[in-house]
Amino acid sequence: MYKSLLFLGILFFLGSSFVNKEAVGKDGDQQKKFLNYLSYFEKVSLPYSLDFEDLPYNKSNSGGLSSKLSESKKDRIFYDIAESFLPLNQTGRFSRLGRPILRPVARFFPDDKTVAVVYSRSLPFSDPIMKNYFIAYYDLKGNLLGNTKKQYTYNNYQLIGFTELQHTQLFTILPSGKIEVVLYANHWEKELSSVAISENKLLGFKKQKQLTYEVSNQQGIKEVKQAYFTSRP
């Protein structure tokens, strides 16, 4: 009887050890995947901005077909990696034209317990002008903070900037953790409906409003002033 109990105890111990090693292995794999994901983002120091010189307006789309095919391959690889870590239910998983184009922009450390990334999203075959900029926050294990994949919270929306034909929204992420966003109306040389974009010229921007967010470790972004980015003017 004693030998039987001892044998069962050894089996239980071995079984428990196996489960623990498996869990550690999964955590290790997740950590490697997260570090690989972060490696696609350029590390930046704060303050960090999307500024006027970064905008795609009036820029040439040169490079040729081979360059575009190369970028397309890079986009597919990054999307497959990012799918495990980005809140794609918010940024859009698919459209009638296919899955969106996601591109890494920047990463930084808000504090010693979190890491944040800025990434862009655009639709396939859309004009290069049309682009959204999102931000996502993680703990150092790669767990998404704030909005999760299962929860869509409008007043904690992670869109911080965009470029489009009629409006532009720029942002600055400050060392204090606050994010200043400024909305502009685009001023074109000719009416948008009268000529093709390639034949038009953007003359400037008219500031319409400025809003401020701040970073909360557990909530991602929370409002300093009442602001909702579920739709554009």
C-alpha positions as a printed Julia matrix, in Angstrom:
233×3 Matrix{Float64}:
   0.0    0.0     0.0
   2.79   2.39    0.93
   4.67   1.63   -2.32
   1.51   2.28   -4.36
   0.95   5.65   -2.7
   4.6    6.56   -3.22
   4.38   5.64   -6.92
   1.22   7.72   -7.39
   2.93  10.64   -5.66
   5.91  10.43   -8.01
   3.61  10.34  -11.06
   1.77  13.41   -9.79
   5.05  15.24   -9.22
   6.34  14.36  -12.67
   3.04  15.33  -14.26
   3.04  18.68  -12.45
   6.61  19.34  -13.5
   5.76  18.63  -17.13
   2.83  21.07  -17.07
   4.96  23.79  -15.52
   7.7   23.35  -18.12
   5.1   23.53  -20.87
   3.7   26.76  -19.44
   7.17  28.25  -19.16
   7.81  27.24  -22.76
   4.66  28.98  -23.96
   5.55  32.13  -22.03
   9.02  32.04  -23.54
   7.63  31.68  -27.06
   5.25  34.57  -26.47
   8.1   36.73  -25.2
  10.22  35.93  -28.27
   7.31  36.75  -30.59
   6.73  40.04  -28.79
  10.41  41.03  -28.97
  10.42  40.17  -32.67
   7.3   42.3   -33.14
   8.9   45.27  -31.33
  12.04  44.98  -33.46
  10.06  46.23  -36.48
   9.48  49.6   -34.8
  12.11  52.3   -34.67
  12.94  53.23  -31.08
  12.35  56.93  -30.48
  12.73  59.3   -27.58
  10.02  61.69  -26.42
   8.71  64.13  -27.46
   7.74  62.33  -30.66
   5.55  63.91  -33.35
   3.8   63.35  -36.59
   4.68  66.71  -38.11
   4.1   68.58  -41.35
   7.3   67.34  -43.0
   6.17  63.74  -42.44
   2.95  64.15  -44.41
   2.43  62.41  -47.76
   0.89  65.38  -49.56
   2.64  66.55  -52.74
   5.22  63.76  -52.45
   6.22  61.65  -55.43
   5.37  57.94  -55.38
   8.47  56.9   -57.3
  10.24  53.57  -56.93
   8.76  51.44  -59.68
   6.96  48.12  -59.64
   9.79  46.13  -58.02
   9.86  48.53  -55.08
   6.08  48.25  -54.64
   6.23  44.44  -54.73
   9.0   44.5   -52.13
   6.93  46.74  -49.86
   3.91  44.48  -50.36
   5.89  41.46  -49.17
   7.13  43.37  -46.11
   3.57  44.43  -45.34
   2.33  40.84  -45.44
   5.11  39.65  -43.14
   4.51  42.43  -40.61
   0.72  41.93  -40.64
   1.13  38.22  -39.8
   3.41  39.12  -36.88
   1.33  42.07  -35.65
  -1.96  40.16  -35.75
  -1.19  38.62  -32.34
  -0.53  41.96  -30.64
  -2.63  44.71  -32.22
  -6.33  45.44  -31.49
  -7.4   44.7   -35.06
 -11.09  44.74  -34.13
 -10.61  48.51  -33.81
  -8.24  49.21  -36.67
 -10.09  46.96  -39.1
  -9.26  43.35  -39.98
 -10.57  43.21  -43.54
 -12.33  45.28  -46.18
 -13.81  44.36  -49.53
 -10.38  45.09  -51.01
  -8.59  42.76  -48.61
  -6.89  43.13  -45.27
  -5.53  46.57  -44.36
  -1.91  47.59  -44.72
  -0.28  47.96  -41.31
   3.14  49.54  -40.98
   5.34  50.03  -37.91
   6.18  53.66  -37.15
   7.8   54.05  -33.72
   8.17  52.55  -30.25
   8.98  54.12  -26.9
   8.82  53.37  -23.18
   6.32  55.48  -21.21
   7.82  54.1   -17.99
   9.84  51.11  -16.78
   6.8   48.81  -16.83
   5.24  49.52  -20.23
   6.12  49.88  -23.89
   4.11  51.7   -26.55
   4.05  51.51  -30.34
   2.72  53.82  -33.03
   1.6   52.17  -36.27
  -0.19  53.25  -39.41
  -3.12  51.69  -41.21
  -4.29  52.21  -44.78
  -6.51  50.33  -47.19
  -5.05  48.38  -50.12
  -5.12  50.26  -53.43
  -6.07  53.5   -51.65
  -4.32  56.79  -52.3
  -1.11  57.13  -50.22
  -2.63  60.27  -48.73
  -5.26  58.23  -46.86
  -3.65  56.94  -43.69
  -4.52  56.51  -40.0
  -2.09  56.49  -37.07
  -2.83  54.42  -33.97
  -1.11  53.86  -30.66
  -1.05  50.72  -28.52
   0.35  50.1   -25.02
   1.69  46.85  -23.55
   3.2   45.52  -20.4
   6.68  44.1   -20.88
   5.25  40.61  -21.48
   3.3   41.78  -24.52
  -0.16  42.02  -22.95
  -2.22  44.81  -24.5
  -3.28  47.51  -22.03
  -6.39  49.63  -22.22
  -8.71  48.49  -25.0
  -8.53  44.75  -25.53
  -9.3   42.63  -28.56
 -12.64  41.7   -27.01
 -13.77  45.18  -26.0
 -14.5   48.16  -28.23
 -14.62  51.35  -26.15
 -15.43  54.46  -28.16
 -14.26  57.01  -25.6
 -10.87  55.31  -25.27
 -10.21  55.12  -28.98
  -6.59  54.59  -29.97
  -6.6   56.67  -33.17
  -4.32  59.67  -32.63
  -3.63  61.0   -36.12
  -4.66  60.76  -39.74
  -4.13  62.2   -43.2
  -6.91  62.52  -45.76
  -8.0   64.87  -48.54
  -9.97  67.39  -46.49
  -8.48  67.11  -43.0
  -5.22  66.29  -41.25
  -4.66  65.44  -37.61
  -1.13  65.72  -36.2
   0.01  64.52  -32.8
   2.83  65.02  -30.32
   3.58  62.48  -27.57
   5.19  64.31  -24.65
   7.58  62.92  -21.99
   4.88  63.6   -19.38
   2.7   60.96  -21.05
   0.26  63.46  -22.5
  -0.62  63.38  -26.18
  -1.5   66.63  -27.92
  -3.53  66.28  -31.12
  -4.29  69.12  -33.52
  -6.93  68.96  -36.24
  -6.42  70.99  -39.44
  -8.51  71.7   -42.53
  -6.49  71.2   -45.72
  -6.27  74.12  -48.13
  -5.85  73.0   -51.75
  -4.95  75.17  -54.74
  -7.92  73.85  -56.76
 -11.28  72.36  -55.85
 -10.85  68.69  -55.04
 -13.71  67.71  -57.32
 -12.3   69.6   -60.33
  -8.89  67.93  -60.83
  -7.0   64.76  -59.99
  -4.93  64.82  -56.81
  -1.74  64.45  -58.86
  -2.59  67.74  -60.6
  -3.49  69.59  -57.42
  -1.28  71.21  -54.8
  -1.75  71.51  -51.06
  -1.11  75.12  -50.08
  -1.44  74.9   -46.32
  -3.44  73.97  -43.24
  -5.96  75.85  -41.14
  -6.04  74.87  -37.47
  -9.5   73.91  -36.28
  -9.08  72.5   -32.77
  -6.57  71.09  -30.33
  -7.2   68.34  -27.8
  -5.1   66.61  -25.17
  -4.94  63.0   -23.99
  -2.86  61.43  -21.29
  -1.46  57.95  -20.88
  -2.79  55.69  -18.16
  -0.89  52.44  -17.61
  -4.04  50.39  -17.2
  -6.29  52.2   -19.68
  -3.93  53.1   -22.51
  -5.29  56.55  -23.37
  -7.77  58.51  -21.33
  -9.18  61.93  -22.02
  -7.94  65.12  -20.47
 -10.55  67.08  -22.37
 -13.78  65.57  -23.63
 -13.01  64.21  -27.09
 -14.37  61.46  -29.31
 -12.65  60.27  -32.47
 -15.29  57.85  -33.7
 -15.96  60.09  -36.69
 -14.31  62.94  -38.51
 -15.66  66.39  -39.23
